[in-house]
Amino acid sequence: MHSTTSTTDTVHSVDSLTEAVLAGAHGPLPSGLTATSVFWIHHGTRLAGGDTTYLNQYVLVRLGASFGGCAFEAGQIDPAVCRDHSGAPLDVLLREAPRPLRIAALDAYLGAVRPHAAAAAGGGAEPVVLPAGTPEVRAGARDAAVAGLLDIEPGAAVGLIGVVNPLVAAIRERGGEPLPCDFNLKATQWGDPVTDDMHEVLERADAVVATGMTLGNGSFDTILERCRARGVPLVVYAQSGSAVARAFLGSGVTALSAEPFPFSQFSAGETVLYRYRTADRA
């Protein structure tokens, strides 16, 4: 299910993007498509040298050859979504499913309409091969690739919405001053305090790096609006909703690291992420 329909028109919110997809503005009508499978994945990770155990939960939707994914907070959904929604019409998921499942369905659709690999083949994205190796090697390479999307002056305050310790280190290596924000962490690996006040960070930051998980918890639109209003560069690093975040390039998102499923933590071999940039990135 490929389409040449443009996804670069201005979009203002996740809801407006979803309505456009439901109306057929980005490709085939979702009412004629079926979400064959819904997956629920829960895993934990503690990287060597760290004292933080990351507990990650994902819901995935398979649409033909495309997989869409979205991380979610504890308690948002449970494994019953697999029984209740596998085989559902895609438009029903987009309209009625819990938010993380709606994002996963939207991601699967947009990833089917324009696969990241096809975007790279056409020159619209830069493929970055993550090397085979240990979790630490692969996480370091991934977060260096994300930080490489930041064009910042030395000492620039970089809001980090969704804290991953290797990314904190990568921002520092590029001369930035991380402003970490996370709902589930109190401190970074190096003892930096982590705030849960996203609004404070958004007002102070010279640039913002946000995880795709903000799509699933509903904070993405707020981040997008504040970065637009302040003229602050917004880099999104997305496993969750990587094709969804891509739709906002040039409409508030200035750069994107898109990592479609299967995600790097599920493999010890080489995998590929895709970096997108806008011409007016700061």
C-alpha positions in Angstrom: 0.0 0.0 0.0 2.2 2.8 -1.3 1.0 6.3 -2.3 2.6 9.3 -3.8 0.3 11.6 -1.7 2.4 14.3 -0.1 2.7 14.3 3.7 4.4 17.6 3.9 1.3 19.8 4.1 1.1 21.8 7.3 -0.4 19.9 10.1 -1.2 21.4 13.5 -1.9 18.5 15.8 -2.1 14.8 16.0 -5.9 14.9 15.9 -5.9 17.0 12.7 -3.5 14.6 11.1 -5.7 11.7 12.1 -8.8 13.4 10.6 -6.9 14.0 7.4 -5.9 10.3 7.2 -9.5 9.2 7.9 -10.7 11.5 5.0 -8.2 9.9 2.6 -5.9 12.9 2.3 -2.7 10.8 2.7 -3.6 7.7 0.9 -6.3 4.9 0.8 -9.3 5.3 3.1 -8.6 3.5 6.4 -12.1 2.1 6.3 -11.0 -0.3 3.6 -8.0 -1.6 5.6 -7.6 -4.1 8.4 -5.2 -4.2 11.3 -4.3 -7.8 11.1 -2.4 -8.0 14.4 -2.1 -6.1 17.6 0.9 -6.8 19.9 1.7 -5.9 23.5 5.3 -5.9 24.5 6.8 -5.2 28.0 10.5 -5.4 28.6 13.1 -4.0 31.0 16.7 -2.8 30.3 19.6 -1.8 32.6 22.7 -0.7 30.7 26.2 -1.6 32.1 27.5 1.1 34.4 24.1 2.5 35.1 21.7 2.2 38.0 18.5 2.9 36.1 16.2 0.1 34.9 14.1 1.3 32.0 10.7 -0.4 31.9 9.3 0.0 28.4 5.9 -1.1 27.2 4.8 -0.9 23.5 1.7 -1.6 21.6 2.2 -2.5 17.9 -0.2 -2.7 15.0 0.5 -4.7 11.8 -1.0 -3.4 8.6 0.0 -5.5 5.7 3.8 -5.3 5.5 4.0 -2.3 7.9 4.3 -2.3 11.7 3.4 0.8 13.7 4.4 1.2 17.3 3.8 3.4 20.4 5.2 3.2 23.9 2.8 3.8 26.7 2.8 4.6 30.4 2.1 1.9 33.0 -1.6 1.3 33.3 -2.7 3.0 30.1 -3.6 -0.2 28.4 -3.2 -4.0 29.1 -2.7 -7.1 27.0 -6.4 -7.5 26.4 -6.0 -5.0 23.5 -4.5 -7.8 21.5 -7.7 -9.9 21.8 -10.1 -7.0 21.4 -8.5 -5.2 18.4 -6.7 -7.7 16.3 -8.5 -7.9 12.9 -10.3 -4.6 13.5 -10.9 -2.1 10.6 -8.2 0.5 10.7 -10.6 3.4 10.8 -12.2 2.0 14.0 -8.8 1.9 15.7 -8.1 5.5 14.6 -11.4 6.7 16.0 -12.1 4.6 19.0 -9.0 2.8 20.4 -7.0 4.0 23.5 -4.6 6.7 22.5 -1.4 4.6 22.3 -3.2 2.1 20.1 -4.5 5.0 17.9 -0.9 6.3 17.5 0.4 2.8 16.6 -2.4 2.4 14.0 -1.7 5.8 12.6 2.0 5.0 12.5 1.4 1.7 10.7 -0.8 3.5 8.1 1.7 6.3 7.4 4.6 3.9 7.4 2.7 1.8 4.8 1.9 4.8 2.6 5.5 6.0 2.7 8.0 3.5 4.1 11.1 5.0 5.7 13.3 2.9 3.4 11.5 4.3 0.3 12.0 7.8 1.7 15.7 7.1 2.0 15.9 5.7 -1.5 14.3 8.9 -2.8 16.8 11.1 -1.0 14.3 12.3 1.6 16.0 10.6 4.6 19.5 9.6 5.6 19.8 5.9 6.6 22.1 5.3 9.6 23.3 1.8 10.3 23.5 0.9 13.9 26.4 -1.5 14.4 26.0 -5.0 15.7 27.1 -5.5 19.3 26.1 -5.2 22.9 23.1 -3.1 24.1 25.6 -0.4 25.3 27.3 -0.2 21.9 24.0 0.0 20.1 22.4 2.5 22.4 25.5 4.7 22.3 25.4 4.7 18.4 21.7 5.4 18.3 21.9 8.3 20.7 25.0 9.8 19.0 23.0 9.7 15.7 20.1 11.6 17.5 22.5 14.2 19.0 24.0 14.6 15.5 20.8 16.2 14.4 21.4 19.1 16.9 23.0 22.2 15.5 23.7 24.2 18.7 26.1 26.8 20.0 28.4 25.8 22.9 26.5 26.1 26.2 23.0 26.0 24.6 20.3 24.7 26.9 18.8 21.6 25.4 15.5 20.4 26.8 15.4 16.6 26.9 11.8 15.4 27.1 12.1 11.7 27.9 15.5 10.9 29.5 17.9 8.3 28.1 21.3 8.5 29.8 23.4 7.9 26.7 21.6 10.8 25.0 22.4 13.1 28.0 26.1 12.2 27.4 25.8 12.7 23.7 24.3 16.2 24.2 27.1 17.2 26.5 29.7 15.9 24.0 28.2 18.4 21.5 28.6 21.2 24.0 25.0 21.4 25.1 23.6 21.8 28.6 20.9 19.1 29.1 17.7 20.1 30.8 16.3 16.6 31.5 12.6 16.1 32.0 10.9 12.8 32.6 7.8 11.5 34.5 9.6 8.4 35.7 13.1 9.4 36.6 14.5 11.6 39.4 18.1 11.9 38.4 20.4 11.0 35.5 23.2 8.5 35.7 25.5 11.4 36.8 23.2 12.8 39.4 21.7 15.6 37.3 18.2 16.4 38.7 15.4 15.4 36.4 12.3 17.6 36.5 8.7 16.5 35.7 7.7 20.0 34.8 7.8 20.0 31.0 6.5 23.6 30.8 9.5 24.9 32.7 11.9 23.1 30.4 10.1 24.3 27.2 10.4 28.0 28.4 14.1 27.7 29.1 15.4 25.6 26.3 17.3 26.9 23.3 16.5 23.6 21.5 14.3 20.7 22.4 14.8 16.9 21.9 11.7 14.9 22.6 11.0 11.2 22.5 8.2 9.8 20.3 6.6 8.6 23.6 5.2 12.1 23.9 2.8 11.0 21.1 1.4 8.3 23.3 1.0 10.3 26.5 -0.6 13.3 24.8 2.2 15.9 25.4 3.4 16.1 21.8 1.0 18.8 20.7 2.0 21.0 23.7 5.7 20.6 22.9 5.1 21.3 19.2 3.0 24.4 19.9 5.6 25.9 22.3 8.5 25.2 20.0 6.6 26.8 17.1 5.7 29.9 19.2 9.2 30.4 20.5 11.0 29.5 17.3 12.9 26.8 19.0 14.3 23.8 17.1 12.5 20.6 17.9 14.3 17.3 17.3 12.2 14.1 17.8 13.8 10.7 18.4 11.1 8.2 17.7 10.6 4.6 18.0 7.0 5.4 18.9 5.2 6.9 16.0 8.2 7.5 13.8 6.0 8.0 10.7 3.6 10.1 12.7 6.3 12.5 13.9 7.6 12.6 10.3 4.3 14.2 9.2 5.2 17.3 11.3 8.6 18.0 9.6 8.5 21.6 8.6 5.4 22.2 10.8 7.3 22.5 14.1 9.6 19.5 13.9 13.0 20.5 12.5 14.7 17.1 12.6 13.7 13.5 13.2 15.5 10.3 14.1 13.0 7.6 13.0 13.5 4.0 14.1 10.8 1.7 12.8 10.1 -1.7 14.3 11.9 -3.9 15.0 13.6 -1.5 17.4 17.4 -1.7 18.1 17.0 -3.2 21.6 15.4 -6.3 20.1 18.4 -7.2 18.0 22.1 -7.6 18.4 22.7 -7.3 14.7 22.9 -4.3 12.4 19.7 -2.3 12.1 18.8 1.0 10.4 17.4 4.2 11.6 16.5 7.1 9.4 17.4 10.8 9.9 15.3 13.5 8.4 16.1 17.2 8.4 14.3 20.3 7.3 16.0 23.0 5.3 15.4 25.7 7.9 16.6 23.7 10.9 18.6 25.8 13.4 
